[in-house]
């Protein structure tokens, strides 16, 4: 097959390599003039790490990632709530990775598999007749056998397949920054939970950096874009009442990005004609379960597997959607429902909730970790 992938992100690069290894002729269109990512960290949980293993990239993931040991929940005043020991997971391949390092790894693997990556290739329109036709902003037209829309939140492919599906503002905004790990933080996630706010932090690049995401509830709308910058002083003011550990991190922030968090519906249809959606183009999700990258990786493997089934192209694309949609709906809903647990503002309720978590973590640690088995133990290779 002649396959064109729109978008050189995590999902687009992973599916392009997987398809090329199985014999497809794959071209990736990237609108930027270089494959680059903003300085930010992501988490690859065991379900996502299995796809790297399937692609023959498990060792490289371990090289660029930092293996996570725990998730620690902390009250915003600095009092520990509980520590979830990730060594209790059946599969302990849980990594913190700098997004730029992951993109470099996937792009190199895709090129080594024979994928052509075209830069400065902004898709202006996708027409779905008998054969899909892509038109680029420079006027170039392409007619591949299959178009894979891995083009993120503002997907051209999603618009062509199922039209406009308006998102709604969740009332939350997020700051993202990286900073030096001057405190020598161990490889664990820390979530500082406060009234209508929380701060997530974890180390990257062998522990040299810390990735920081700070979320605040507010009424005003902020543009849904990672490229929007904000003043570090605004970030520091929003979390001025958090504990000294958070203050130390915020004091080291020199550059920060701010974006609004919007809830998008999962696409009702993932394919039409010779086009199909993958990753955020099909199911954007809020960052409160750290599953955006892993879901895109799972999509990539299942789509590649489905395309090797017998039957018409439409039958194979329908099989892909059937295998994926219920799972991503569950993950999307779980991520959306997580934020309120971090943002309890009524002091007695927050104390009671944290106390319940504290007791559960102390008396039933395996049960606390077991609540994630449905997510982390999922193996798309099966």
Secondary structure in CASP SS format (residue, H / E / C, confidence):
PFRMAT SS
TARGET T0000
AUTHOR 0000-0000-0000
METHOD secondary structure of the structure
MODEL  1
X C 1.00
X E 1.00
X E 1.00
X E 1.00
X E 1.00
X E 1.00
X C 1.00
X C 1.00
X C 1.00
X H 1.00
X H 1.00
X H 1.00
X H 1.00
X H 1.00
X H 1.00
X H 1.00
X H 1.00
X H 1.00
X H 1.00
X H 1.00
X H 1.00
X C 1.00
X C 1.00
X C 1.00
X E 1.00
X E 1.00
X E 1.00
X E 1.00
X E 1.00
X C 1.00
X C 1.00
X C 1.00
X C 1.00
X C 1.00
X C 1.00
X C 1.00
X C 1.00
X C 1.00
X C 1.00
X C 1.00
X E 1.00
X E 1.00
X E 1.00
X E 1.00
X C 1.00
X H 1.00
X H 1.00
X H 1.00
X H 1.00
X H 1.00
X H 1.00
X H 1.00
X H 1.00
X H 1.00
X C 1.00
X C 1.00
X C 1.00
X H 1.00
X H 1.00
X H 1.00
X H 1.00
X H 1.00
X H 1.00
X H 1.00
X C 1.00
X E 1.00
X E 1.00
X C 1.00
X C 1.00
X E 1.00
X E 1.00
X E 1.00
X E 1.00
X E 1.00
X E 1.00
X C 1.00
X C 1.00
X C 1.00
X C 1.00
X E 1.00
X E 1.00
X E 1.00
X E 1.00
X E 1.00
X E 1.00
X H 1.00
X H 1.00
X H 1.00
X C 1.00
X C 1.00
X C 1.00
X C 1.00
X C 1.00
X C 1.00
X E 1.00
X E 1.00
X E 1.00
X E 1.00
X H 1.00
X H 1.00
X H 1.00
X H 1.00
X H 1.00
X H 1.00
X H 1.00
X H 1.00
X H 1.00
X H 1.00
X H 1.00
X H 1.00
X H 1.00
X H 1.00
X C 1.00
X C 1.00
X C 1.00
X E 1.00
X E 1.00
X E 1.00
X C 1.00
X C 1.00
X C 1.00
X C 1.00
X E 1.00
X E 1.00
X E 1.00
X E 1.00
X E 1.00
X E 1.00
X C 1.00
X C 1.00
X C 1.00
X E 1.00
X E 1.00
X E 1.00
X E 1.00
X E 1.00
X C 1.00
X C 1.00
X C 1.00
X C 1.00
X E 1.00
X E 1.00
X C 1.00
X C 1.00
X C 1.00
X E 1.00
X E 1.00
X E 1.00
X E 1.00
X C 1.00
X C 1.00
X C 1.00
X C 1.00
X C 1.00
X C 1.00
X H 1.00
X H 1.00
X H 1.00
X H 1.00
X H 1.00
X H 1.00
X H 1.00
X C 1.00
X C 1.00
X C 1.00
X C 1.00
X C 1.00
X E 1.00
X E 1.00
X E 1.00
X E 1.00
X E 1.00
X E 1.00
X E 1.00
X E 1.00
X E 1.00
X E 1.00
X E 1.00
X E 1.00
X E 1.00
X C 1.00
X C 1.00
X C 1.00
X C 1.00
X C 1.00
X C 1.00
X C 1.00
X E 1.00
X E 1.00
X E 1.00
X E 1.00
X E 1.00
X E 1.00
X E 1.00
X C 1.00
X C 1.00
X E 1.00
X E 1.00
X E 1.00
X E 1.00
X E 1.00
X E 1.00
X E 1.00
X E 1.00
X H 1.00
X H 1.00
X H 1.00
X C 1.00
X E 1.00
X E 1.00
X E 1.00
X E 1.00
X E 1.00
X E 1.00
X E 1.00
X E 1.00
X E 1.00
X C 1.00
X C 1.00
X C 1.00
X C 1.00
X C 1.00
X C 1.00
X C 1.00
X C 1.00
X C 1.00
X C 1.00
X C 1.00
X E 1.00
X E 1.00
X C 1.00
X H 1.00
X H 1.00
X H 1.00
X H 1.00
X H 1.00
X H 1.00
X H 1.00
X C 1.00
X C 1.00
X C 1.00
X C 1.00
X C 1.00
X H 1.00
X H 1.00
X H 1.00
X H 1.00
X H 1.00
X H 1.00
X H 1.00
X H 1.00
X C 1.00
X C 1.00
X C 1.00
X C 1.00
X E 1.00
X E 1.00
X E 1.00
X E 1.00
X E 1.00
X E 1.00
X E 1.00
X E 1.00
X C 1.00
X C 1.00
X C 1.00
X C 1.00
X C 1.00
X C 1.00
X C 1.00
X E 1.00
X E 1.00
X C 1.00
X C 1.00
X E 1.00
X E 1.00
X E 1.00
X C 1.00
X C 1.00
X H 1.00
X H 1.00
X H 1.00
X H 1.00
X C 1.00
X C 1.00
X C 1.00
X C 1.00
X C 1.00
X C 1.00
X C 1.00
X C 1.00
X H 1.00
X H 1.00
X H 1.00
X H 1.00
X H 1.00
X H 1.00
X H 1.00
X H 1.00
X H 1.00
X H 1.00
X H 1.00
X H 1.00
X H 1.00
X H 1.00
X H 1.00
X H 1.00
X C 1.00
X C 1.00
X C 1.00
X C 1.00
X C 1.00
X H 1.00
X H 1.00
X H 1.00
X H 1.00
X H 1.00
X H 1.00
X H 1.00
X H 1.00
X H 1.00
X H 1.00
X H 1.00
X H 1.00
X H 1.00
X H 1.00
X H 1.00
X H 1.00
X H 1.00
X H 1.00
X H 1.00
X H 1.00
X H 1.00
X H 1.00
X H 1.00
X H 1.00
X H 1.00
X H 1.00
X H 1.00
X H 1.00
X H 1.00
X H 1.00
X C 1.00
X C 1.00
X C 1.00
X C 1.00
X H 1.00
X H 1.00
X H 1.00
X H 1.00
X H 1.00
X H 1.00
X H 1.00
X H 1.00
X H 1.00
X H 1.00
X H 1.00
X H 1.00
X H 1.00
X H 1.00
X H 1.00
X H 1.00
X H 1.00
X C 1.00
X H 1.00
X H 1.00
X H 1.00
X H 1.00
X H 1.00
X H 1.00
X C 1.00
X C 1.00
X H 1.00
X H 1.00
X H 1.00
X H 1.00
X C 1.00
X C 1.00
X C 1.00
X C 1.00
X C 1.00
X C 1.00
END
